[in-house]
Amino acid sequence: MPSILDLSVRLKTKDVAVPRQPARVLVVDDDPLILQLEATILRRAGHHVDIAKDGECGWQALLAARYDLLVTDCQMPRMSGLDLVLQLRAAQMTLPVIMASGSLESLNIETLTHAPSRIHAFVRKPFTISQLLGAVKSALEPSSDGDRSPQMALG
């Protein structure tokens, strides 16, 4: 199956399921290509997307606007994705978080899906469009008990 990096950004609407309620999503990644690809996929899926080039810029965006979802890289300069998540949780921000990384093996995923970080889904780079959108859907749609279950998408 082709990875996100192998696909054209000319994603067609028929290729993705449009959400019932578009979400306001902040995408944070220090790789400009990945940042634009993720943003394009999410926009074509019907979401409203803002972007930030690193964790510090992401934190400033989170302070300036209300978001329904954060999609962040893990390893970035100035502020890592994990530090960003810990900072937003310390500020009592409860939005769901998807962590995207090429090195998930170095993370303690069991710990990160619980307090204090509470990351809702993990996707390994490179990932497919369906893996990213599946993680977004899972993070945004509460389960029947009102909680969101962590999801792991391995590319």
Z-matrix of the N, CA and C atoms (Angstrom, degrees):
N
C 1 1.444
C 2 1.525 1 108.48
N 3 1.328 2 119.28 1 134.95
C 4 1.463 3 120.65 2 -176.92
C 5 1.524 4 111.40 3 -69.22
N 6 1.324 5 115.24 4 146.25
C 7 1.464 6 119.59 5 178.27
C 8 1.516 7 109.86 6 -86.02
N 9 1.310 8 115.59 7 171.80
C 10 1.460 9 121.28 8 -179.86
C 11 1.526 10 111.03 9 -58.91
N 12 1.340 11 116.98 10 -33.48
C 13 1.456 12 119.98 11 -178.81
C 14 1.520 13 112.30 12 -73.42
N 15 1.322 14 117.88 13 -20.38
C 16 1.453 15 122.04 14 -179.09
C 17 1.519 16 113.13 15 -87.31
N 18 1.310 17 117.54 16 -9.76
C 19 1.454 18 121.04 17 -172.54
C 20 1.513 19 111.82 18 -97.61
N 21 1.295 20 115.78 19 147.43
C 22 1.458 21 121.46 20 175.34
C 23 1.516 22 108.96 21 -71.05
N 24 1.329 23 116.93 22 148.16
C 25 1.450 24 120.04 23 176.84
C 26 1.516 25 110.84 24 -77.53
N 27 1.318 26 117.47 25 1.25
C 28 1.467 27 120.90 26 176.61
C 29 1.517 28 109.99 27 -84.22
N 30 1.296 29 115.15 28 55.66
C 31 1.455 30 123.13 29 179.12
C 32 1.517 31 109.47 30 -67.32
N 33 1.304 32 116.98 31 130.70
C 34 1.456 33 121.32 32 -179.66
C 35 1.518 34 110.48 33 -90.80
N 36 1.323 35 116.56 34 146.25
C 37 1.454 36 122.06 35 -178.74
C 38 1.518 37 111.48 36 -55.45
N 39 1.334 38 118.66 37 -37.07
C 40 1.459 39 121.02 38 -178.96
C 41 1.526 40 112.38 39 -65.66
N 42 1.344 41 117.52 40 -16.78
C 43 1.457 42 121.47 41 -178.87
C 44 1.524 43 113.41 42 -79.65
N 45 1.326 44 117.25 43 -13.79
C 46 1.458 45 120.22 44 -177.85
C 47 1.518 46 110.11 45 -132.06
N 48 1.307 47 115.16 46 149.49
C 49 1.466 48 120.17 47 176.30
C 50 1.519 49 108.52 48 -83.48
N 51 1.304 50 116.75 49 125.19
C 52 1.454 51 121.14 50 179.19
C 53 1.528 52 107.95 51 -77.20
N 54 1.339 53 117.49 52 130.53
C 55 1.466 54 119.66 53 -177.67
C 56 1.521 55 111.78 54 -67.69
N 57 1.335 56 114.95 55 152.63
C 58 1.469 57 119.22 56 176.18
C 59 1.515 58 110.57 57 -60.96
N 60 1.300 59 116.34 58 -42.18
C 61 1.458 60 122.33 59 -179.73
C 62 1.531 61 107.90 60 -126.35
N 63 1.331 62 118.51 61 111.29
C 64 1.469 63 118.94 62 179.18
C 65 1.531 64 110.99 63 -60.41
N 66 1.315 65 115.75 64 140.32
C 67 1.462 66 121.08 65 -179.86
C 68 1.522 67 109.54 66 -101.58
N 69 1.310 68 115.42 67 155.57
C 70 1.459 69 120.97 68 171.46
C 71 1.524 70 106.04 69 -94.69
N 72 1.335 71 116.02 70 115.50
C 73 1.463 72 122.36 71 -171.29
C 74 1.525 73 110.07 72 -117.53
N 75 1.322 74 116.19 73 135.65
C 76 1.458 75 122.07 74 170.79
C 77 1.519 76 107.80 75 -105.69
N 78 1.337 77 116.10 76 123.78
C 79 1.461 78 122.05 77 177.95
C 80 1.528 79 107.75 78 -109.31
N 81 1.344 80 116.30 79 126.94
C 82 1.463 81 121.91 80 -177.89
C 83 1.524 82 108.72 81 -123.75
N 84 1.333 83 115.91 82 121.42
C 85 1.465 84 120.79 83 178.03
C 86 1.520 85 108.53 84 -160.37
N 87 1.329 86 116.75 85 140.35
C 88 1.464 87 119.96 86 179.87
C 89 1.523 88 112.89 87 -85.02
N 90 1.312 89 118.38 88 -8.82
C 91 1.469 90 121.95 89 176.40
C 92 1.531 91 108.15 90 -92.00
N 93 1.339 92 118.45 91 111.71
C 94 1.466 93 120.43 92 -174.82
C 95 1.529 94 113.60 93 -59.53
N 96 1.324 95 118.05 94 -34.41
C 97 1.466 96 121.17 95 179.46
C 98 1.530 97 110.55 96 -66.58
N 99 1.316 98 116.99 97 -48.89
C 100 1.471 99 121.11 98 178.88
C 101 1.523 100 110.15 99 -62.60
N 102 1.321 101 116.60 100 -42.79
C 103 1.460 102 121.76 101 -179.71
C 104 1.530 103 110.61 102 -57.59
N 105 1.322 104 117.04 103 -47.84
C 106 1.465 105 120.70 104 -179.40
C 107 1.530 106 112.04 105 -69.71
N 108 1.327 107 117.51 106 -37.50
C 109 1.471 108 119.81 107 178.29
C 110 1.524 109 111.44 108 -64.65
N 111 1.321 110 116.78 109 -46.53
C 112 1.464 111 119.91 110 178.67
C 113 1.525 112 110.73 111 -61.08
N 114 1.324 113 116.00 112 -44.81
C 115 1.469 114 120.12 113 -179.59
C 116 1.526 115 110.65 114 -62.67
N 117 1.320 116 117.84 115 -42.83
C 118 1.468 117 121.39 116 -179.99
C 119 1.521 118 111.03 117 -63.41
N 120 1.320 119 117.15 118 -45.40
C 121 1.468 120 121.04 119 179.09
C 122 1.527 121 110.55 120 -59.23
N 123 1.313 122 116.29 121 -46.92
C 124 1.468 123 119.88 122 -177.56
C 125 1.525 124 111.84 123 -68.88
N 126 1.322 125 117.06 124 -37.04
C 127 1.476 126 119.32 125 177.16
C 128 1.525 127 110.68 126 -66.24
N 129 1.313 128 116.76 127 -43.88
C 130 1.467 129 119.80 128 179.63
C 131 1.522 130 111.38 129 -66.97
N 132 1.328 131 116.43 130 -21.06
C 133 1.466 132 120.50 131 175.90
C 134 1.525 133 111.23 132 -84.45
N 135 1.333 134 117.06 133 -0.39
C 136 1.449 135 120.83 134 174.35
C 137 1.517 136 116.31 135 102.91
N 138 1.328 137 117.45 136 2.78
C 139 1.460 138 120.56 137 -178.49
C 140 1.529 139 111.35 138 -89.18
N 141 1.324 140 115.85 139 158.21
C 142 1.461 141 123.03 140 173.67
C 143 1.520 142 105.92 141 -94.62
N 144 1.340 143 117.26 142 123.48
C 145 1.460 144 120.86 143 -170.10
C 146 1.526 145 111.44 144 -125.29
N 147 1.324 146 115.36 145 132.87
C 148 1.451 147 123.15 146 167.80
C 149 1.520 148 106.90 147 -113.83
N 150 1.328 149 116.84 148 155.10
C 151 1.459 150 120.68 149 -178.62
C 152 1.522 151 110.78 150 -126.24
N 153 1.337 152 114.52 151 153.81
C 154 1.463 153 121.78 152 175.62
C 155 1.523 154 107.58 153 -141.14
N 156 1.339 155 116.02 154 140.74
C 157 1.465 156 121.27 155 -172.44
C 158 1.528 157 115.21 156 -84.68
N 159 1.320 158 117.88 157 -7.65
C 160 1.463 159 121.31 158 175.74
C 161 1.522 160 109.03 159 -165.21
N 162 1.328 161 116.16 160 176.98
C 163 1.447 162 120.40 161 -176.13
C 164 1.522 163 113.49 162 -63.19
N 165 1.312 164 117.67 163 -38.51
C 166 1.466 165 120.48 164 179.33
C 167 1.526 166 111.08 165 -64.30
N 168 1.337 167 117.28 166 -44.81
C 169 1.469 168 120.42 167 176.51
C 170 1.531 169 110.37 168 -64.68
N 171 1.320 170 116.38 169 -35.49
C 172 1.461 171 120.52 170 176.69
C 173 1.516 172 111.55 171 -62.95
N 174 1.329 173 116.39 172 -42.68
C 175 1.462 174 120.28 173 179.17
C 176 1.531 175 110.25 174 -62.22
N 177 1.332 176 117.03 175 -42.91
C 178 1.469 177 120.17 176 178.95
C 179 1.531 178 110.53 177 -62.36
N 180 1.332 179 117.36 178 -39.25
C 181 1.471 180 120.85 179 177.54
C 182 1.526 181 111.03 180 -64.95
N 183 1.327 182 117.39 181 -40.67
C 184 1.470 183 121.36 182 178.63
C 185 1.529 184 111.80 183 -64.04
N 186 1.320 185 116.64 184 -33.23
C 187 1.462 186 120.30 185 177.73
C 188 1.526 187 111.85 186 -73.91
N 189 1.336 188 116.24 187 -28.41
C 190 1.465 189 121.04 188 -173.77
C 191 1.526 190 113.85 189 -89.35
N 192 1.323 191 118.64 190 -21.57
C 193 1.470 192 120.56 191 -174.47
C 194 1.521 193 110.11 192 -145.66
N 195 1.326 194 115.49 193 163.13
C 196 1.463 195 121.78 194 177.27
C 197 1.525 196 109.08 195 -95.57
N 198 1.316 197 117.04 196 130.39
C 199 1.469 198 122.31 197 179.39
C 200 1.523 199 110.10 198 -122.01
N 201 1.331 200 114.73 199 153.66
C 202 1.456 201 121.54 200 175.96
C 203 1.517 202 112.04 201 -93.22
N 204 1.352 203 116.46 202 -19.99
C 205 1.462 204 121.16 203 -174.35
C 206 1.520 205 109.64 204 -157.35
N 207 1.337 206 115.46 205 142.66
C 208 1.464 207 122.84 206 172.96
C 209 1.518 208 107.90 207 -116.38
N 210 1.333 209 116.25 208 127.16
C 211 1.466 210 122.49 209 172.17
C 212 1.524 211 105.39 210 -115.12
N 213 1.332 212 117.16 211 116.27
C 214 1.461 213 119.54 212 -174.62
C 215 1.517 214 112.72 213 -133.43
N 216 1.325 215 114.58 214 145.53
C 217 1.448 216 122.55 215 169.84
C 218 1.529 217 106.92 216 -69.97
N 219 1.298 218 117.03 217 163.07
C 220 1.455 219 120.63 218 179.92
C 221 1.531 220 111.10 219 -92.54
N 222 1.323 221 117.29 220 -54.12
C 223 1.457 222 121.20 221 -174.81
C 224 1.525 223 110.04 222 -99.46
N 225 1.343 224 114.88 223 110.98
C 226 1.460 225 121.55 224 -179.74
C 227 1.519 226 108.81 225 -142.05
N 228 1.335 227 116.73 226 156.63
C 229 1.470 228 119.20 227 175.34
C 230 1.535 229 110.91 228 -72.86
N 231 1.294 230 116.34 229 163.63
C 232 1.470 231 126.52 230 176.98
C 233 1.521 232 113.25 231 68.94
N 234 1.320 233 118.86 232 -47.20
C 235 1.467 234 121.99 233 175.65
C 236 1.525 235 107.50 234 -155.68
N 237 1.318 236 116.71 235 123.44
C 238 1.467 237 120.07 236 -179.83
C 239 1.526 238 110.02 237 -71.47
N 240 1.310 239 115.47 238 164.29
C 241 1.454 240 120.22 239 176.80
C 242 1.523 241 111.62 240 -61.94
N 243 1.325 242 117.22 241 -39.36
C 244 1.463 243 120.72 242 178.56
C 245 1.526 244 110.37 243 -64.82
N 246 1.343 245 117.61 244 -43.38
C 247 1.463 246 120.08 245 177.22
C 248 1.526 247 110.86 246 -62.52
N 249 1.322 248 116.72 247 -37.15
C 250 1.467 249 121.00 248 177.16
C 251 1.533 250 110.33 249 -61.45
N 252 1.319 251 115.72 250 -46.09
C 253 1.467 252 120.30 251 -179.62
C 254 1.531 253 110.52 252 -64.34
N 255 1.318 254 117.64 253 -44.14
C 256 1.463 255 120.25 254 178.92
C 257 1.529 256 111.28 255 -62.57
N 258 1.327 257 116.56 256 -37.12
C 259 1.460 258 120.01 257 178.88
C 260 1.525 259 111.26 258 -68.07
N 261 1.339 260 116.96 259 -41.53
C 262 1.470 261 118.15 260 -179.89
C 263 1.524 262 110.94 261 -69.29
N 264 1.328 263 118.07 262 -34.82
C 265 1.471 264 120.52 263 176.30
C 266 1.530 265 110.69 264 -67.72
N 267 1.338 266 117.43 265 -38.80
C 268 1.464 267 120.70 266 177.62
C 269 1.525 268 110.89 267 -63.33
N 270 1.329 269 116.61 268 -28.47
C 271 1.464 270 122.01 269 178.21
C 272 1.529 271 111.68 270 -87.41
N 273 1.339 272 116.82 271 10.97
C 274 1.468 273 123.28 272 178.11
C 275 1.523 274 113.64 273 65.38
N 276 1.341 275 117.98 274 24.44
C 277 1.465 276 121.36 275 174.59
C 278 1.525 277 107.42 276 -84.23
N 279 1.325 278 116.25 277 126.48
C 280 1.465 279 120.60 278 -171.65
C 281 1.530 280 113.87 279 -106.96
N 282 1.326 281 118.75 280 8.45
C 283 1.460 282 119.46 281 -176.93
C 284 1.527 283 110.67 282 -60.55
N 285 1.336 284 116.38 283 148.70
C 286 1.465 285 119.58 284 177.54
C 287 1.525 286 111.49 285 -67.11
N 288 1.329 287 115.54 286 152.50
C 289 1.463 288 122.34 287 -176.79
C 290 1.518 289 109.86 288 -129.19
N 291 1.331 290 115.28 289 135.12
C 292 1.462 291 122.46 290 169.63
C 293 1.516 292 107.10 291 -112.76
N 294 1.330 293 116.96 292 126.42
C 295 1.459 294 122.38 293 177.40
C 296 1.526 295 107.76 294 -101.01
N 297 1.335 296 115.94 295 122.94
C 298 1.467 297 121.64 296 177.53
C 299 1.520 298 107.81 297 -111.95
N 300 1.321 299 116.39 298 129.03
C 301 1.459 300 119.14 299 -177.19
C 302 1.517 301 110.86 300 -156.63
N 303 1.301 302 115.12 301 150.48
C 304 1.459 303 120.50 302 173.44
C 305 1.509 304 111.58 303 -86.72
N 306 1.319 305 117.79 304 -5.70
C 307 1.461 306 121.18 305 -176.47
C 308 1.519 307 111.82 306 -131.49
N 309 1.314 308 116.61 307 56.95
C 310 1.464 309 120.27 308 179.56
C 311 1.522 310 112.54 309 -65.95
N 312 1.344 311 116.81 310 -21.87
C 313 1.462 312 120.13 311 -177.90
C 314 1.520 313 111.74 312 -60.35
N 315 1.348 314 116.90 313 -29.36
C 316 1.459 315 120.08 314 -177.37
C 317 1.526 316 112.70 315 -82.39
N 318 1.331 317 117.89 316 -3.35
C 319 1.459 318 121.84 317 -178.39
C 320 1.524 319 110.91 318 -99.68
N 321 1.310 320 116.69 319 146.29
C 322 1.453 321 121.73 320 173.30
C 323 1.531 322 107.00 321 -90.49
N 324 1.320 323 116.02 322 85.95
C 325 1.456 324 122.03 323 -171.80
C 326 1.520 325 111.85 324 -63.05
N 327 1.316 326 117.63 325 -37.15
C 328 1.469 327 120.19 326 178.99
C 329 1.525 328 110.85 327 -58.90
N 330 1.325 329 116.61 328 -43.80
C 331 1.461 330 121.00 329 178.70
C 332 1.523 331 111.29 330 -68.12
N 333 1.318 332 117.69 331 -39.41
C 334 1.464 333 121.78 332 -174.59
C 335 1.529 334 113.54 333 -71.99
N 336 1.320 335 118.39 334 -17.88
C 337 1.464 336 119.89 335 178.47
C 338 1.532 337 111.95 336 -84.63
N 339 1.316 338 117.08 337 -2.62
C 340 1.460 339 121.96 338 179.07
C 341 1.528 340 109.16 339 -119.68
N 342 1.320 341 116.50 340 173.19
C 343 1.464 342 120.93 341 179.38
C 344 1.526 343 108.91 342 -57.55
N 345 1.329 344 120.28 343 149.70
C 346 1.455 345 125.10 344 4.07
C 347 1.535 346 114.94 345 -87.01
N 348 1.326 347 118.68 346 -12.16
C 349 1.472 348 118.24 347 -175.09
C 350 1.526 349 113.09 348 -82.24
N 351 1.304 350 118.59 349 -42.43
C 352 1.470 351 125.11 350 179.24
C 353 1.523 352 112.55 351 46.74
N 354 1.332 353 114.83 352 68.54
C 355 1.461 354 121.24 353 174.81
C 356 1.518 355 107.29 354 -87.85
N 357 1.324 356 116.66 355 132.22
C 358 1.468 357 121.97 356 -171.38
C 359 1.520 358 114.12 357 -86.76
N 360 1.335 359 117.45 358 -29.04
C 361 1.465 360 119.70 359 -179.23
C 362 1.522 361 108.88 360 -154.40
N 363 1.316 362 115.03 361 152.40
C 364 1.453 363 122.79 362 176.92
C 365 1.524 364 108.35 363 -125.47
N 366 1.326 365 116.49 364 135.90
C 367 1.466 366 120.58 365 172.51
C 368 1.518 367 108.21 366 -127.99
N 369 1.320 368 115.20 367 134.82
C 370 1.464 369 120.94 368 179.97
C 371 1.521 370 109.07 369 -91.94
N 372 1.341 371 115.61 370 130.09
C 373 1.459 372 121.43 371 175.63
C 374 1.519 373 108.60 372 -81.35
N 375 1.305 374 119.06 373 142.12
C 376 1.463 375 126.15 374 -6.69
C 377 1.527 376 110.19 375 -76.64
N 378 1.328 377 115.85 376 145.77
C 379 1.457 378 120.42 377 -179.12
C 380 1.517 379 109.13 378 -125.31
N 381 1.316 380 114.68 379 163.66
C 382 1.461 381 119.80 380 179.61
C 383 1.528 382 109.58 381 -88.27
N 384 1.303 383 115.27 382 164.78
C 385 1.460 384 120.92 383 175.89
C 386 1.520 385 109.70 384 -58.31
N 387 1.315 386 116.95 385 -45.16
C 388 1.467 387 119.39 386 -177.82
C 389 1.527 388 111.44 387 -65.71
N 390 1.330 389 118.93 388 -33.20
C 391 1.463 390 120.56 389 176.89
C 392 1.530 391 110.81 390 -66.38
N 393 1.339 392 116.91 391 -43.62
C 394 1.462 393 119.62 392 178.59
C 395 1.519 394 110.66 393 -64.18
N 396 1.332 395 117.01 394 -48.42
C 397 1.465 396 119.87 395 -178.00
C 398 1.526 397 111.86 396 -67.66
N 399 1.320 398 117.44 397 -32.44
C 400 1.462 399 120.28 398 175.71
C 401 1.523 400 111.41 399 -65.22
N 402 1.332 401 116.52 400 -40.85
C 403 1.460 402 120.46 401 177.80
C 404 1.527 403 110.69 402 -65.91
N 405 1.336 404 116.71 403 -39.58
C 406 1.466 405 120.88 404 178.12
C 407 1.526 406 109.86 405 -63.18
N 408 1.321 407 116.38 406 -46.63
C 409 1.468 408 120.11 407 -179.92
C 410 1.529 409 110.20 408 -60.78
N 411 1.315 410 116.95 409 -45.48
C 412 1.461 411 121.17 410 -179.85
C 413 1.528 412 111.58 411 -62.32
N 414 1.314 413 117.24 412 -41.06
C 415 1.462 414 120.84 413 -178.15
C 416 1.522 415 112.15 414 -70.45
N 417 1.332 416 117.24 415 -31.80
C 418 1.463 417 120.89 416 -176.02
C 419 1.525 418 114.02 417 -88.29
N 420 1.326 419 117.82 418 -22.91
C 421 1.457 420 120.55 419 -176.44
C 422 1.520 421 110.44 420 -104.10
N 423 1.342 422 117.20 421 110.35
C 424 1.468 423 120.09 422 178.10
C 425 1.531 424 110.79 423 -62.85
N 426 1.317 425 115.59 424 148.60
C 427 1.458 426 120.20 425 175.46
C 428 1.526 427 108.89 426 -73.36
N 429 1.304 428 116.96 427 178.42
C 430 1.464 429 121.18 428 -176.67
C 431 1.528 430 113.26 429 -61.35
N 432 1.352 431 117.55 430 -24.84
C 433 1.467 432 119.27 431 178.29
C 434 1.525 433 112.33 432 -90.87
N 435 1.357 434 116.47 433 8.35
C 436 1.459 435 121.10 434 176.36
C 437 1.513 436 114.36 435 86.40
N 438 1.320 437 117.55 436 -3.72
C 439 1.455 438 121.08 437 179.55
C 440 1.525 439 108.94 438 -102.25
N 441 1.321 440 116.04 439 159.62
C 442 1.464 441 120.59 440 176.29
C 443 1.514 442 107.54 441 -103.06
N 444 1.315 443 116.88 442 130.33
C 445 1.452 444 120.71 443 -179.19
C 446 1.523 445 109.60 444 -89.26
N 447 1.353 446 118.68 445 137.61
C 448 1.445 447 121.19 446 178.05
C 449 1.519 448 110.93 447 -62.86
N 450 1.318 449 116.34 448 146.33
C 451 1.457 450 121.79 449 -179.85
C 452 1.515 451 108.88 450 -130.75
N 453 1.323 452 116.56 451 145.55
C 454 1.451 453 122.31 452 178.14
C 455 1.514 454 108.22 453 -122.01
N 456 1.329 455 117.84 454 120.41
C 457 1.469 456 122.34 455 175.86
C 458 1.517 457 107.46 456 -116.15
N 459 1.298 458 115.78 457 113.79
C 460 1.466 459 120.66 458 -178.56
C 461 1.511 460 109.57 459 -101.34
N 462 1.317 461 116.18 460 120.74
C 463 1.460 462 121.98 461 -179.61
C 464 1.485 463 112.01 462 -82.88
